[in-house]
């Protein structure tokens, strides 16, 4: 961890306009233009669950859990993260005890200790609040917020961290299930980074994505940039309204917000910051804290570039990924729905027969469970689906998932016999319009910070390369991991534990922020 920071230490959302179209396509190819206006009454914010934990106990239990895992160097790294956190917490408690004793010289040591431990716990709260769903209707979204119980040193929040969670396929994995998770999720790590450190005085806001939590009966609009970005902003507005109006706290006048996320969370973090840059003049965002920037790790910022890398390498290290993309588009995208697109239009029969789309619909399986189910089907049905083994890992050839008509059209623009031309064109266009680059010119002063492994096998480096090609080094800060074993999951661990916190502080203004591309050569797994 960095030593540069003491890290332990609206009522109405007025209408907005959504316009879709593909600038790179002919008029006939463009999705239809849709203009929608929404009015959301935020008076209906419900507190559905809450709790608290003593920071020292939380860390001691985290150390015990990490010690018991003991199945690799990455767990040793997580263990050291919590050990350092506990050391910082103990130092903070000593300073706080001395301050309380000086301020209350007549009180006994036990009374001072009791007061101190009451004031250094953290609270988590699960809210349900209105938000705009993928189909344009208004429904109840769910959001986790976590903050120090009393902000003892700084009585009010001086920073807001918008945490955008990584890809999940099981409803039990989302932020609103925070207290029930039996592993160190990104919600827990962000709590350790930004909430437990009392001097940080940070309010952590982590929305559940549509399709999970309060909306678990709906399809998840995976990588739908505009939908997820707007919902995250609505969650922030609702959380701040509850925090200030109903919980009696306030944001400091110079409060700033940063979004952070890895994998899908990286794409959502960047998309939400883009949304803010485009919509910040609208009345419903006028009372927001200043949104200072986004820190993003290995995100699928360009879905078409991602799919094309899968096709050109003919390898799927995470075979559930194309199913997630296709299910989201066919179920929730208005252009795909109008074109009558179905999963089977783009997938091989063998891939359909794995039952992966039904498994995703149940939301009971993790991504690993989904991938394992696909490989298990292949083991039992080698005439229908086959995978390869590479360095001890199972890899599904892309042409075992996407059918040949889809691969040919996306790769060359050509149609093979009986190919559904309108559906293929719509698929391509919908992948394009969900790019971070789509219809967007990066404004002066925008602070995007990107990390990406050059060998990420799940979210390929082509995603960051697309941004570098379009924006250049002078408009963003980018870091490339170039040494180590660059697995997607392992890079995510190092993103949170070793790198991201420094650059959150960069954006918040503690250090000089400058654009350009640098190389990370640190150790990660």
Secondary structure, DSSP 8 states (H G I E B T S, - for coil): --SSS------EE---------TTS-TTTS---------EETT--EEEEEEEEEHHHHHHHHHHHHHHH--SHHHHHHHHHHHHHHHHHHHHHHHHHHHHHHH-TTS-HHHHHHHHHHHTEEEEEEEEEEEE-TTS-EEEEEEEEEEESS-SSSSSEEEEEEEE-----SGGGSGGGGGG--S--HHHHHIIIIISSGGG-EEEEEE--TTSGGGTTS---TT-HHHHHHHHHHHHHHHHHIIIIIS---EEEEEEEEEEEETHHHHHHHHHHHHHHHHTTSGGGTTS-EEEEEEEES--S-HHHHHHHHHHHT-BSSTHHHHHHHHHHHHH-HHHHHTT--GGGTB-HHHHHTTHHHHHHHT-S-HHHHHHHHHHHHHH-TTT--EEEETTEEEE-GGGTB-HHHHHHHHHS---TT--HHHHHHHHHHHHHTSTTTT----TT--EEEEEETT-SSS-THHHHHHHHHH-GGG-EEEEE-SS---HHHHHHHIIIIIHHHHHHHHHTSS----EEEEE-----
